[in-house]
Amino acid sequence: MKEANKRIVAMAQSLCFVLARTRKHFVFKHPSGATFVAPQSVSDDRALHNAERDMRRAISNANARKASQKSSDRQS
């Protein structure tokens, strides 16, 4: 496995993502329900930084959706 791929997998695991499958892409799942997909061939120098940003954003969006659903359930 390429060094960049190892770093993406390690970063995802540090953020509690679980590697769900690998084919042409890595597919990670988070306990909050967030899903993150990363290519196995990294194309630029900022790929790792962008991947970390996207993982954090996916977690944040999943948590916001859960909070929104809970508040709408309370109002019903």
N, CA, C and O atoms as a Tripos MOL2 file, in Angstrom:
@<TRIPOS>MOLECULE
protein
  304   303    76     0     0
PROTEIN
NO_CHARGES

@<TRIPOS>ATOM
      1 N           0.8540   -1.1790    0.0000 N.3       1 MET1
      2 CA          0.0000    0.0000    0.0000 C.3       1 MET1
      3 C           0.8970    1.2370    0.0000 C.2       1 MET1
      4 O           1.9140    1.2730    0.6920 O.2       1 MET1
      5 N           0.5190    2.2400   -0.7710 N.am      2 LYS2
      6 CA          1.2910    3.4750   -0.8490 C.3       2 LYS2
      7 C           1.2500    4.2120    0.4840 C.2       2 LYS2
      8 O           0.3140    4.0680    1.2710 O.2       2 LYS2
      9 N           2.2980    5.0070    0.7150 N.am      3 GLU3
     10 CA          2.3990    5.7590    1.9630 C.3       3 GLU3
     11 C           1.2010    6.6870    2.1640 C.2       3 GLU3
     12 O           0.6730    6.7790    3.2720 O.2       3 GLU3
     13 N           0.7720    7.3670    1.1170 N.am      4 ALA4
     14 CA         -0.3840    8.2730    1.2380 C.3       4 ALA4
     15 C          -1.6430    7.5040    1.6170 C.2       4 ALA4
     16 O          -2.4460    7.9860    2.4150 O.2       4 ALA4
     17 N          -1.8190    6.3180    1.0550 N.am      5 ASN5
     18 CA         -2.9940    5.5040    1.4000 C.3       5 ASN5
     19 C          -2.9360    5.0650    2.8540 C.2       5 ASN5
     20 O          -3.9570    5.0680    3.5420 O.2       5 ASN5
     21 N          -1.7650    4.6910    3.3270 N.am      6 LYS6
     22 CA         -1.6110    4.2990    4.7320 C.3       6 LYS6
     23 C          -1.9700    5.4610    5.6490 C.2       6 LYS6
     24 O          -2.5950    5.2740    6.6920 O.2       6 LYS6
     25 N          -1.5660    6.6670    5.2460 N.am      7 ARG7
     26 CA         -1.8600    7.8330    6.0730 C.3       7 ARG7
     27 C          -3.3490    8.1480    6.0770 C.2       7 ARG7
     28 O          -3.8890    8.5470    7.1090 O.2       7 ARG7
     29 N          -4.0230    7.9770    4.9440 N.am      8 ILE8
     30 CA         -5.4730    8.2150    4.8950 C.3       8 ILE8
     31 C          -6.2040    7.2100    5.7800 C.2       8 ILE8
     32 O          -7.1110    7.5860    6.5220 O.2       8 ILE8
     33 N          -5.8170    5.9330    5.7100 N.am      9 VAL9
     34 CA         -6.4570    4.9030    6.5350 C.3       9 VAL9
     35 C          -6.1970    5.1800    8.0140 C.2       9 VAL9
     36 O          -7.1110    5.0750    8.8320 O.2       9 VAL9
     37 N          -4.9600    5.5340    8.3640 N.am     10 ALA10
     38 CA         -4.6330    5.8310    9.7650 C.3      10 ALA10
     39 C          -5.4080    7.0440   10.2630 C.2      10 ALA10
     40 O          -5.9020    7.0430   11.3910 O.2      10 ALA10
     41 N          -5.5190    8.0790    9.4300 N.am     11 MET11
     42 CA         -6.2610    9.2780    9.8020 C.3      11 MET11
     43 C          -7.7360    8.9450   10.0230 C.2      11 MET11
     44 O          -8.3500    9.4070   10.9840 O.2      11 MET11
     45 N          -8.2870    8.1450    9.1300 N.am     12 ALA12
     46 CA         -9.6940    7.7680    9.2560 C.3      12 ALA12
     47 C          -9.9240    6.9750   10.5370 C.2      12 ALA12
     48 O         -10.9090    7.1990   11.2400 O.2      12 ALA12
     49 N          -9.0270    6.0570   10.8390 N.am     13 GLN13
     50 CA         -9.1680    5.2580   12.0570 C.3      13 GLN13
     51 C          -9.0300    6.1280   13.3010 C.2      13 GLN13
     52 O          -9.6980    5.8760   14.3040 O.2      13 GLN13
     53 N          -8.1760    7.1470   13.2510 N.am     14 SER14
     54 CA         -8.0280    8.0410   14.4060 C.3      14 SER14
     55 C          -9.2960    8.8590   14.6400 C.2      14 SER14
     56 O          -9.5440    9.3180   15.7550 O.2      14 SER14
     57 N         -10.1040    9.0450   13.5830 N.am     15 LEU15
     58 CA        -11.3770    9.7610   13.7050 C.3      15 LEU15
     59 C         -12.5560    8.7960   13.8950 C.2      15 LEU15
     60 O         -13.7140    9.1850   13.7450 O.2      15 LEU15
     61 N         -12.2480    7.5370   14.2270 N.am     16 CYS16
     62 CA        -13.2400    6.4940   14.5250 C.3      16 CYS16
     63 C         -13.9760    5.9760   13.2950 C.2      16 CYS16
     64 O         -15.0380    5.3680   13.4310 O.2      16 CYS16
     65 N         -13.4440    6.1990   12.1100 N.am     17 PHE17
     66 CA        -14.0200    5.6050   10.9090 C.3      17 PHE17
     67 C         -13.5520    4.1610   10.8150 C.2      17 PHE17
     68 O         -12.4530    3.8250   11.2580 O.2      17 PHE17
     69 N         -14.3870    3.3150   10.2410 N.am     18 VAL18
     70 CA        -14.0610    1.9050   10.0150 C.3      18 VAL18
     71 C         -14.0170    1.6870    8.5050 C.2      18 VAL18
     72 O         -14.9040    2.1370    7.7800 O.2      18 VAL18
     73 N         -12.9920    1.0030    8.0440 N.am     19 LEU19
     74 CA        -12.8720    0.7150    6.6210 C.3      19 LEU19
     75 C         -13.9080   -0.3350    6.2520 C.2      19 LEU19
     76 O         -13.8220   -1.4810    6.6920 O.2      19 LEU19
     77 N         -14.8860    0.0560    5.4470 N.am     20 ALA20
     78 CA        -15.9890   -0.8350    5.0910 C.3      20 ALA20
     79 C         -15.6380   -1.7150    3.8970 C.2      20 ALA20
     80 O         -15.9660   -2.9020    3.8810 O.2      20 ALA20
     81 N         -14.9660   -1.1310    2.8880 N.am     21 ARG21
     82 CA        -14.5680   -1.9290    1.7260 C.3      21 ARG21
     83 C         -13.5170   -1.1920    0.9230 C.2      21 ARG21
     84 O         -13.3480    0.0210    1.0520 O.2      21 ARG21
     85 N         -12.8150   -1.9440    0.0900 N.am     22 THR22
     86 CA        -11.8400   -1.3580   -0.8270 C.3      22 THR22
     87 C         -11.9870   -2.0260   -2.1830 C.2      22 THR22
     88 O         -12.0460   -3.2520   -2.2790 O.2      22 THR22
     89 N         -12.0450   -1.2440   -3.1900 N.am     23 ARG23
     90 CA        -11.9690   -1.6930   -4.5810 C.3      23 ARG23
     91 C         -11.1160   -0.6460   -5.2770 C.2      23 ARG23
     92 O          -9.8920   -0.6570   -5.1490 O.2      23 ARG23
     93 N         -11.7400    0.2430   -6.0010 N.am     24 LYS24
     94 CA        -10.9850    1.3560   -6.5720 C.3      24 LYS24
     95 C         -10.9320    2.5400   -5.6010 C.2      24 LYS24
     96 O         -10.1440    3.4710   -5.7710 O.2      24 LYS24
     97 N         -11.7840    2.4790   -4.5870 N.am     25 HIS25
     98 CA        -11.8420    3.5190   -3.5690 C.3      25 HIS25
     99 C         -11.8690    2.8750   -2.1860 C.2      25 HIS25
    100 O         -12.2540    1.7160   -2.0290 O.2      25 HIS25
    101 N         -11.4510    3.6520   -1.1880 N.am     26 PHE26
    102 CA        -11.6480    3.2680    0.2020 C.3      26 PHE26
    103 C         -13.0100    3.8010    0.6170 C.2      26 PHE26
    104 O         -13.3170    4.9680    0.3720 O.2      26 PHE26
    105 N         -13.8220    2.9730    1.2340 N.am     27 VAL27
    106 CA        -15.1210    3.4210    1.7520 C.3      27 VAL27
    107 C         -15.0840    3.2400    3.2600 C.2      27 VAL27
    108 O         -14.9550    2.1230    3.7620 O.2      27 VAL27
    109 N         -15.1990    4.3560    3.9790 N.am     28 PHE28
    110 CA        -15.1510    4.3630    5.4380 C.3      28 PHE28
    111 C         -16.5370    4.6710    5.9820 C.2      28 PHE28
    112 O         -17.2790    5.4570    5.3930 O.2      28 PHE28
    113 N         -16.8860    4.0580    7.0990 N.am     29 LYS29
    114 CA        -18.1560    4.3330    7.7900 C.3      29 LYS29
    115 C         -17.8300    4.7660    9.2210 C.2      29 LYS29
    116 O         -16.8940    4.2650    9.8440 O.2      29 LYS29
    117 N         -18.6160    5.6960    9.7130 N.am     30 HIS30
    118 CA        -18.4470    6.2300   11.0670 C.3      30 HIS30
    119 C         -19.6530    5.8200   11.9080 C.2      30 HIS30
    120 O         -20.7530    5.6890   11.3700 O.2      30 HIS30
    121 N         -19.4770    5.6150   13.2130 N.am     31 PRO31
    122 CA        -20.6160    5.2420   14.0620 C.3      31 PRO31
    123 C         -21.7740    6.2440   14.0340 C.2      31 PRO31
    124 O         -22.9150    5.8720   14.3100 O.2      31 PRO31
    125 N         -21.4980    7.4960   13.7080 N.am     32 SER32
    126 CA        -22.5580    8.5070   13.6450 C.3      32 SER32
    127 C         -23.4100    8.3660   12.3930 C.2      32 SER32
    128 O         -24.4430    9.0230   12.2610 O.2      32 SER32
    129 N         -22.9730    7.4990   11.4630 N.am     33 GLY33
    130 CA        -23.7070    7.3160   10.2250 C.3      33 GLY33
    131 C         -23.0290    7.9710    9.0320 C.2      33 GLY33
    132 O         -23.4740    7.8050    7.8960 O.2      33 GLY33
    133 N         -21.9610    8.7110    9.2780 N.am     34 ALA34
    134 CA        -21.2390    9.3820    8.1980 C.3      34 ALA34
    135 C         -20.5060    8.3580    7.3400 C.2      34 ALA34
    136 O         -20.0160    7.3460    7.8430 O.2      34 ALA34
    137 N         -20.4360    8.6310    6.0450 N.am     35 THR35
    138 CA        -19.6900    7.8070    5.1090 C.3      35 THR35
    139 C         -18.6800    8.6940    4.4060 C.2      35 THR35
    140 O         -18.9880    9.8270    4.0360 O.2      35 THR35
    141 N         -17.4750    8.1780    4.2230 N.am     36 PHE36
    142 CA        -16.4210    8.9150    3.5340 C.3      36 PHE36
    143 C         -15.7970    8.0030    2.4970 C.2      36 PHE36
    144 O         -15.4740    6.8520    2.7910 O.2      36 PHE36
    145 N         -15.6240    8.5130    1.2760 N.am     37 VAL37
    146 CA        -15.0330    7.7390    0.1880 C.3      37 VAL37
    147 C         -13.7730    8.4630   -0.2740 C.2      37 VAL37
    148 O         -13.7950    9.6660   -0.5350 O.2      37 VAL37
    149 N         -12.6580    7.7040   -0.3720 N.am     38 ALA38
    150 CA        -11.3860    8.2710   -0.8290 C.3      38 ALA38
    151 C         -10.8090    7.3830   -1.9230 C.2      38 ALA38
    152 O         -10.9020    6.1580   -1.8420 O.2      38 ALA38
    153 N         -10.2190    7.9850   -2.9380 N.am     39 PRO39
    154 CA         -9.6180    7.1750   -3.9990 C.3      39 PRO39
    155 C          -8.3500    6.4870   -3.5080 C.2      39 PRO39
    156 O          -7.6900    6.9730   -2.5890 O.2      39 PRO39
    157 N          -8.0130    5.3670   -4.1160 N.am     40 GLN40
    158 CA         -6.7730    4.6900   -3.7470 C.3      40 GLN40
    159 C          -5.5690    5.3030   -4.4390 C.2      40 GLN40
    160 O          -4.4350    5.0480   -4.0330 O.2      40 GLN40
    161 N          -5.7830    6.1000   -5.4680 N.am     41 SER41
    162 CA         -4.6730    6.7790   -6.1330 C.3      41 SER41
    163 C          -4.7660    8.2680   -5.8230 C.2      41 SER41
    164 O          -5.6560    8.9610   -6.3150 O.2      41 SER41
    165 N          -3.8510    8.7430   -5.0150 N.am     42 VAL42
    166 CA         -3.8420   10.1430   -4.5970 C.3      42 VAL42
    167 C          -3.2510   10.9750   -5.7320 C.2      42 VAL42
    168 O          -2.2010   10.6340   -6.2780 O.2      42 VAL42
    169 N          -3.9270   12.0610   -6.0820 N.am     43 SER43
    170 CA         -3.5270   12.8110   -7.2690 C.3      43 SER43
    171 C          -2.7310   14.0830   -6.9850 C.2      43 SER43
    172 O          -2.0350   14.5720   -7.8740 O.2      43 SER43
    173 N          -2.8130   14.6290   -5.7810 N.am     44 ASP44
    174 CA         -2.0850   15.8760   -5.5290 C.3      44 ASP44
    175 C          -1.5400   15.9270   -4.1130 C.2      44 ASP44
    176 O          -1.8080   15.0510   -3.2900 O.2      44 ASP44
    177 N          -0.7630   16.9800   -3.8470 N.am     45 ASP45
    178 CA         -0.0890   17.1180   -2.5520 C.3      45 ASP45
    179 C          -1.0520   17.4590   -1.4250 C.2      45 ASP45
    180 O          -0.7580   17.1920   -0.2600 O.2      45 ASP45
    181 N          -2.1890   18.0410   -1.7500 N.am     46 ARG46
    182 CA         -3.1350   18.4550   -0.7110 C.3      46 ARG46
    183 C          -4.1770   17.3840   -0.4050 C.2      46 ARG46
    184 O          -5.0900   17.6210    0.3860 O.2      46 ARG46
    185 N          -4.0540   16.2260   -1.0110 N.am     47 ALA47
    186 CA         -5.0670   15.1740   -0.8650 C.3      47 ALA47
    187 C          -5.2710   14.7740    0.5900 C.2      47 ALA47
    188 O          -6.4080   14.5770    1.0180 O.2      47 ALA47
    189 N          -4.2000   14.6530    1.3510 N.am     48 LEU48
    190 CA         -4.3450   14.2480    2.7530 C.3      48 LEU48
    191 C          -5.0550   15.3200    3.5700 C.2      48 LEU48
    192 O          -5.9270   15.0180    4.3850 O.2      48 LEU48
    193 N          -4.6790   16.5640    3.3450 N.am     49 HIS49
    194 CA         -5.3360   17.6660    4.0560 C.3      49 HIS49
    195 C          -6.8170   17.7270    3.6900 C.2      49 HIS49
    196 O          -7.6750   17.8900    4.5580 O.2      49 HIS49
    197 N          -7.1030   17.5950    2.4020 N.am     50 ASN50
    198 CA         -8.4950   17.6380    1.9420 C.3      50 ASN50
    199 C          -9.2940   16.4520    2.4840 C.2      50 ASN50
    200 O         -10.4650   16.6020    2.8320 O.2      50 ASN50
    201 N          -8.6710   15.2840    2.5580 N.am     51 ALA51
    202 CA         -9.3520   14.1040    3.0800 C.3      51 ALA51
    203 C          -9.7150   14.2980    4.5500 C.2      51 ALA51
    204 O         -10.8200   13.9560    4.9720 O.2      51 ALA51
    205 N          -8.7810   14.8470    5.3270 N.am     52 GLU52
    206 CA         -9.0680   15.0800    6.7460 C.3      52 GLU52
    207 C         -10.2080   16.0750    6.9060 C.2      52 GLU52
    208 O         -11.1020   15.8730    7.7280 O.2      52 GLU52
    209 N         -10.1790   17.1470    6.1210 N.am     53 ARG53
    210 CA        -11.2560   18.1470    6.1800 C.3      53 ARG53
    211 C         -12.5940   17.5120    5.8340 C.2      53 ARG53
    212 O         -13.5930   17.7520    6.5120 O.2      53 ARG53
    213 N         -12.6170   16.7060    4.7830 N.am     54 ASP54
    214 CA        -13.8590   16.0740    4.3490 C.3      54 ASP54
    215 C         -14.3820   15.0750    5.3740 C.2      54 ASP54
    216 O         -15.5950   14.9590    5.5550 O.2      54 ASP54
    217 N         -13.4900   14.3510    6.0470 N.am     55 MET55
    218 CA        -13.9170   13.4020    7.0890 C.3      55 MET55
    219 C         -14.5690   14.1500    8.2480 C.2      55 MET55
    220 O         -15.6400   13.7720    8.7230 O.2      55 MET55
    221 N         -13.9120   15.2070    8.6900 N.am     56 ARG56
    222 CA        -14.4810   15.9950    9.8060 C.3      56 ARG56
    223 C         -15.8250   16.6130    9.4100 C.2      56 ARG56
    224 O         -16.7470   16.6760   10.2230 O.2      56 ARG56
    225 N         -15.9310   17.0630    8.1760 N.am     57 ARG57
    226 CA        -17.1740   17.6470    7.6900 C.3      57 ARG57
    227 C         -18.2870   16.6040    7.6200 C.2      57 ARG57
    228 O         -19.4380   16.8970    7.9450 O.2      57 ARG57
    229 N         -17.9460   15.3870    7.1940 N.am     58 ALA58
    230 CA        -18.9370   14.3090    7.1110 C.3      58 ALA58
    231 C         -19.4740   13.9710    8.4980 C.2      58 ALA58
    232 O         -20.6740   13.7560    8.6670 O.2      58 ALA58
    233 N         -18.5860   13.9240    9.4890 N.am     59 ILE59
    234 CA        -19.0120   13.6440   10.8740 C.3      59 ILE59
    235 C         -19.9240   14.7620   11.3580 C.2      59 ILE59
    236 O         -20.9780   14.5030   11.9390 O.2      59 ILE59
    237 N         -19.5210   16.0000   11.1190 N.am     60 SER60
    238 CA        -20.3040   17.1520   11.5550 C.3      60 SER60
    239 C         -21.6930   17.1540   10.9130 C.2      60 SER60
    240 O         -22.6920   17.4100   11.5850 O.2      60 SER60
    241 N         -21.7500   16.8700    9.6230 N.am     61 ASN61
    242 CA        -23.0450   16.8390    8.9290 C.3      61 ASN61
    243 C         -23.9280   15.7140    9.4450 C.2      61 ASN61
    244 O         -25.1370   15.8980    9.5860 O.2      61 ASN61
    245 N         -23.3500   14.5540    9.7290 N.am     62 ALA62
    246 CA        -24.1380   13.4300   10.2420 C.3      62 ALA62
    247 C         -24.6880   13.7630   11.6250 C.2      62 ALA62
    248 O         -25.8370   13.4460   11.9340 O.2      62 ALA62
    249 N         -23.8680   14.4030   12.4550 N.am     63 ASN63
    250 CA        -24.3310   14.7850   13.7940 C.3      63 ASN63
    251 C         -25.4230   15.8480   13.7170 C.2      63 ASN63
    252 O         -26.3730   15.8190   14.4980 O.2      63 ASN63
    253 N         -25.2940   16.7800   12.7850 N.am     64 ALA64
    254 CA        -26.3130   17.8190   12.6240 C.3      64 ALA64
    255 C         -27.6340   17.2140   12.1610 C.2      64 ALA64
    256 O         -28.7020   17.6220   12.6180 O.2      64 ALA64
    257 N         -27.5590   16.2360   11.2480 N.am     65 ARG65
    258 CA        -28.7860   15.5700   10.7900 C.3      65 ARG65
    259 C         -29.4750   14.8430   11.9360 C.2      65 ARG65
    260 O         -30.6990   14.8860   12.0600 O.2      65 ARG65
    261 N         -28.6790   14.1700   12.7800 N.am     66 LYS66
    262 CA        -29.2680   13.4540   13.9180 C.3      66 LYS66
    263 C         -29.9310   14.4350   14.8820 C.2      66 LYS66
    264 O         -31.0280   14.1760   15.3770 O.2      66 LYS66
    265 N         -29.2700   15.5540   15.1480 N.am     67 ALA67
    266 CA        -29.8350   16.5540   16.0530 C.3      67 ALA67
    267 C         -31.1120   17.1360   15.4750 C.2      67 ALA67
    268 O         -32.0740   17.3720   16.2050 O.2      67 ALA67
    269 N         -31.1300   17.3690   14.1800 N.am     68 SER68
    270 CA        -32.3200   17.9070   13.5270 C.3      68 SER68
    271 C         -33.4790   16.9200   13.6000 C.2      68 SER68
    272 O         -34.6220   17.3140   13.8320 O.2      68 SER68
    273 N         -33.1900   15.6560   13.4060 N.am     69 GLN69
    274 CA        -34.2290   14.6320   13.4810 C.3      69 GLN69
    275 C         -34.7800   14.5220   14.8950 C.2      69 GLN69
    276 O         -35.9850   14.3540   15.0810 O.2      69 GLN69
    277 N         -33.9090   14.6170   15.8890 N.am     70 LYS70
    278 CA        -34.3650   14.5410   17.2820 C.3      70 LYS70
    279 C         -35.2710   15.7110   17.6320 C.2      70 LYS70
    280 O         -36.2880   15.5380   18.3050 O.2      70 LYS70
    281 N         -34.8960   16.9150   17.1700 N.am     71 SER71
    282 CA        -35.7240   18.0730   17.4950 C.3      71 SER71
    283 C         -37.0680   18.0280   16.7730 C.2      71 SER71
    284 O         -38.0830   18.4620   17.3160 O.2      71 SER71
    285 N         -37.0730   17.5010   15.5440 N.am     72 SER72
    286 CA        -38.3450   17.4100   14.8380 C.3      72 SER72
    287 C         -39.2210   16.2910   15.4430 C.2      72 SER72
    288 O         -40.4480   16.3890   15.4130 O.2      72 SER72
    289 N         -38.6080   15.2450   15.9830 N.am     73 ASP73
    290 CA        -39.3640   14.1950   16.6610 C.3      73 ASP73
    291 C         -40.0040   14.7310   17.9380 C.2      73 ASP73
    292 O         -41.1190   14.3400   18.2830 O.2      73 ASP73
    293 N         -39.3070   15.6230   18.6410 N.am     74 ARG74
    294 CA        -39.8620   16.1940   19.8760 C.3      74 ARG74
    295 C         -41.0510   17.0930   19.6020 C.2      74 ARG74
    296 O         -41.9850   17.1630   20.4000 O.2      74 ARG74
    297 N         -41.0130   17.7850   18.4640 N.am     75 GLN75
    298 CA        -42.0850   18.7110   18.1210 C.3      75 GLN75
    299 C         -43.3290   17.9780   17.6620 C.2      75 GLN75
    300 O         -44.4260   18.5320   17.7370 O.2      75 GLN75
    301 N         -43.1950   16.7690   17.1960 N.am     76 SER76
    302 CA        -44.3450   16.0130   16.6850 C.3      76 SER76
    303 C         -45.2020   15.4530   17.7830 C.2      76 SER76
    304 O         -46.2050   14.7940   17.5080 O.2      76 SER76
@<TRIPOS>BOND
     1     1     2 1
     2     2     3 1
     3     3     4 2
     4     3     5 am
     5     5     6 1
     6     6     7 1
     7     7     8 2
     8     7     9 am
     9     9    10 1
    10    10    11 1
    11    11    12 2
    12    11    13 am
    13    13    14 1
    14    14    15 1
    15    15    16 2
    16    15    17 am
    17    17    18 1
    18    18    19 1
    19    19    20 2
    20    19    21 am
    21    21    22 1
    22    22    23 1
    23    23    24 2
    24    23    25 am
    25    25    26 1
    26    26    27 1
    27    27    28 2
    28    27    29 am
    29    29    30 1
    30    30    31 1
    31    31    32 2
    32    31    33 am
    33    33    34 1
    34    34    35 1
    35    35    36 2
    36    35    37 am
    37    37    38 1
    38    38    39 1
    39    39    40 2
    40    39    41 am
    41    41    42 1
    42    42    43 1
    43    43    44 2
    44    43    45 am
    45    45    46 1
    46    46    47 1
    47    47    48 2
    48    47    49 am
    49    49    50 1
    50    50    51 1
    51    51    52 2
    52    51    53 am
    53    53    54 1
    54    54    55 1
    55    55    56 2
    56    55    57 am
    57    57    58 1
    58    58    59 1
    59    59    60 2
    60    59    61 am
    61    61    62 1
    62    62    63 1
    63    63    64 2
    64    63    65 am
    65    65    66 1
    66    66    67 1
    67    67    68 2
    68    67    69 am
    69    69    70 1
    70    70    71 1
    71    71    72 2
    72    71    73 am
    73    73    74 1
    74    74    75 1
    75    75    76 2
    76    75    77 am
    77    77    78 1
    78    78    79 1
    79    79    80 2
    80    79    81 am
    81    81    82 1
    82    82    83 1
    83    83    84 2
    84    83    85 am
    85    85    86 1
    86    86    87 1
    87    87    88 2
    88    87    89 am
    89    89    90 1
    90    90    91 1
    91    91    92 2
    92    91    93 am
    93    93    94 1
    94    94    95 1
    95    95    96 2
    96    95    97 am
    97    97    98 1
    98    98    99 1
    99    99   100 2
   100    99   101 am
   101   101   102 1
   102   102   103 1
   103   103   104 2
   104   103   105 am
   105   105   106 1
   106   106   107 1
   107   107   108 2
   108   107   109 am
   109   109   110 1
   110   110   111 1
   111   111   112 2
   112   111   113 am
   113   113   114 1
   114   114   115 1
   115   115   116 2
   116   115   117 am
   117   117   118 1
   118   118   119 1
   119   119   120 2
   120   119   121 am
   121   121   122 1
   122   122   123 1
   123   123   124 2
   124   123   125 am
   125   125   126 1
   126   126   127 1
   127   127   128 2
   128   127   129 am
   129   129   130 1
   130   130   131 1
   131   131   132 2
   132   131   133 am
   133   133   134 1
   134   134   135 1
   135   135   136 2
   136   135   137 am
   137   137   138 1
   138   138   139 1
   139   139   140 2
   140   139   141 am
   141   141   142 1
   142   142   143 1
   143   143   144 2
   144   143   145 am
   145   145   146 1
   146   146   147 1
   147   147   148 2
   148   147   149 am
   149   149   150 1
   150   150   151 1
   151   151   152 2
   152   151   153 am
   153   153   154 1
   154   154   155 1
   155   155   156 2
   156   155   157 am
   157   157   158 1
   158   158   159 1
   159   159   160 2
   160   159   161 am
   161   161   162 1
   162   162   163 1
   163   163   164 2
   164   163   165 am
   165   165   166 1
   166   166   167 1
   167   167   168 2
   168   167   169 am
   169   169   170 1
   170   170   171 1
   171   171   172 2
   172   171   173 am
   173   173   174 1
   174   174   175 1
   175   175   176 2
   176   175   177 am
   177   177   178 1
   178   178   179 1
   179   179   180 2
   180   179   181 am
   181   181   182 1
   182   182   183 1
   183   183   184 2
   184   183   185 am
   185   185   186 1
   186   186   187 1
   187   187   188 2
   188   187   189 am
   189   189   190 1
   190   190   191 1
   191   191   192 2
   192   191   193 am
   193   193   194 1
   194   194   195 1
   195   195   196 2
   196   195   197 am
   197   197   198 1
   198   198   199 1
   199   199   200 2
   200   199   201 am
   201   201   202 1
   202   202   203 1
   203   203   204 2
   204   203   205 am
   205   205   206 1
   206   206   207 1
   207   207   208 2
   208   207   209 am
   209   209   210 1
   210   210   211 1
   211   211   212 2
   212   211   213 am
   213   213   214 1
   214   214   215 1
   215   215   216 2
   216   215   217 am
   217   217   218 1
   218   218   219 1
   219   219   220 2
   220   219   221 am
   221   221   222 1
   222   222   223 1
   223   223   224 2
   224   223   225 am
   225   225   226 1
   226   226   227 1
   227   227   228 2
   228   227   229 am
   229   229   230 1
   230   230   231 1
   231   231   232 2
   232   231   233 am
   233   233   234 1
   234   234   235 1
   235   235   236 2
   236   235   237 am
   237   237   238 1
   238   238   239 1
   239   239   240 2
   240   239   241 am
   241   241   242 1
   242   242   243 1
   243   243   244 2
   244   243   245 am
   245   245   246 1
   246   246   247 1
   247   247   248 2
   248   247   249 am
   249   249   250 1
   250   250   251 1
   251   251   252 2
   252   251   253 am
   253   253   254 1
   254   254   255 1
   255   255   256 2
   256   255   257 am
   257   257   258 1
   258   258   259 1
   259   259   260 2
   260   259   261 am
   261   261   262 1
   262   262   263 1
   263   263   264 2
   264   263   265 am
   265   265   266 1
   266   266   267 1
   267   267   268 2
   268   267   269 am
   269   269   270 1
   270   270   271 1
   271   271   272 2
   272   271   273 am
   273   273   274 1
   274   274   275 1
   275   275   276 2
   276   275   277 am
   277   277   278 1
   278   278   279 1
   279   279   280 2
   280   279   281 am
   281   281   282 1
   282   282   283 1
   283   283   284 2
   284   283   285 am
   285   285   286 1
   286   286   287 1
   287   287   288 2
   288   287   289 am
   289   289   290 1
   290   290   291 1
   291   291   292 2
   292   291   293 am
   293   293   294 1
   294   294   295 1
   295   295   296 2
   296   295   297 am
   297   297   298 1
   298   298   299 1
   299   299   300 2
   300   299   301 am
   301   301   302 1
   302   302   303 1
   303   303   304 2
@<TRIPOS>SUBSTRUCTURE
     1 MET1         2 RESIDUE 1 A MET
     2 LYS2         6 RESIDUE 1 A LYS
     3 GLU3        10 RESIDUE 1 A GLU
     4 ALA4        14 RESIDUE 1 A ALA
     5 ASN5        18 RESIDUE 1 A ASN
     6 LYS6        22 RESIDUE 1 A LYS
     7 ARG7        26 RESIDUE 1 A ARG
     8 ILE8        30 RESIDUE 1 A ILE
     9 VAL9        34 RESIDUE 1 A VAL
    10 ALA10       38 RESIDUE 1 A ALA
    11 MET11       42 RESIDUE 1 A MET
    12 ALA12       46 RESIDUE 1 A ALA
    13 GLN13       50 RESIDUE 1 A GLN
    14 SER14       54 RESIDUE 1 A SER
    15 LEU15       58 RESIDUE 1 A LEU
    16 CYS16       62 RESIDUE 1 A CYS
    17 PHE17       66 RESIDUE 1 A PHE
    18 VAL18       70 RESIDUE 1 A VAL
    19 LEU19       74 RESIDUE 1 A LEU
    20 ALA20       78 RESIDUE 1 A ALA
    21 ARG21       82 RESIDUE 1 A ARG
    22 THR22       86 RESIDUE 1 A THR
    23 ARG23       90 RESIDUE 1 A ARG
    24 LYS24       94 RESIDUE 1 A LYS
    25 HIS25       98 RESIDUE 1 A HIS
    26 PHE26      102 RESIDUE 1 A PHE
    27 VAL27      106 RESIDUE 1 A VAL
    28 PHE28      110 RESIDUE 1 A PHE
    29 LYS29      114 RESIDUE 1 A LYS
    30 HIS30      118 RESIDUE 1 A HIS
    31 PRO31      122 RESIDUE 1 A PRO
    32 SER32      126 RESIDUE 1 A SER
    33 GLY33      130 RESIDUE 1 A GLY
    34 ALA34      134 RESIDUE 1 A ALA
    35 THR35      138 RESIDUE 1 A THR
    36 PHE36      142 RESIDUE 1 A PHE
    37 VAL37      146 RESIDUE 1 A VAL
    38 ALA38      150 RESIDUE 1 A ALA
    39 PRO39      154 RESIDUE 1 A PRO
    40 GLN40      158 RESIDUE 1 A GLN
    41 SER41      162 RESIDUE 1 A SER
    42 VAL42      166 RESIDUE 1 A VAL
    43 SER43      170 RESIDUE 1 A SER
    44 ASP44      174 RESIDUE 1 A ASP
    45 ASP45      178 RESIDUE 1 A ASP
    46 ARG46      182 RESIDUE 1 A ARG
    47 ALA47      186 RESIDUE 1 A ALA
    48 LEU48      190 RESIDUE 1 A LEU
    49 HIS49      194 RESIDUE 1 A HIS
    50 ASN50      198 RESIDUE 1 A ASN
    51 ALA51      202 RESIDUE 1 A ALA
    52 GLU52      206 RESIDUE 1 A GLU
    53 ARG53      210 RESIDUE 1 A ARG
    54 ASP54      214 RESIDUE 1 A ASP
    55 MET55      218 RESIDUE 1 A MET
    56 ARG56      222 RESIDUE 1 A ARG
    57 ARG57      226 RESIDUE 1 A ARG
    58 ALA58      230 RESIDUE 1 A ALA
    59 ILE59      234 RESIDUE 1 A ILE
    60 SER60      238 RESIDUE 1 A SER
    61 ASN61      242 RESIDUE 1 A ASN
    62 ALA62      246 RESIDUE 1 A ALA
    63 ASN63      250 RESIDUE 1 A ASN
    64 ALA64      254 RESIDUE 1 A ALA
    65 ARG65      258 RESIDUE 1 A ARG
    66 LYS66      262 RESIDUE 1 A LYS
    67 ALA67      266 RESIDUE 1 A ALA
    68 SER68      270 RESIDUE 1 A SER
    69 GLN69      274 RESIDUE 1 A GLN
    70 LYS70      278 RESIDUE 1 A LYS
    71 SER71      282 RESIDUE 1 A SER
    72 SER72      286 RESIDUE 1 A SER
    73 ASP73      290 RESIDUE 1 A ASP
    74 ARG74      294 RESIDUE 1 A ARG
    75 GLN75      298 RESIDUE 1 A GLN
    76 SER76      302 RESIDUE 1 A SER
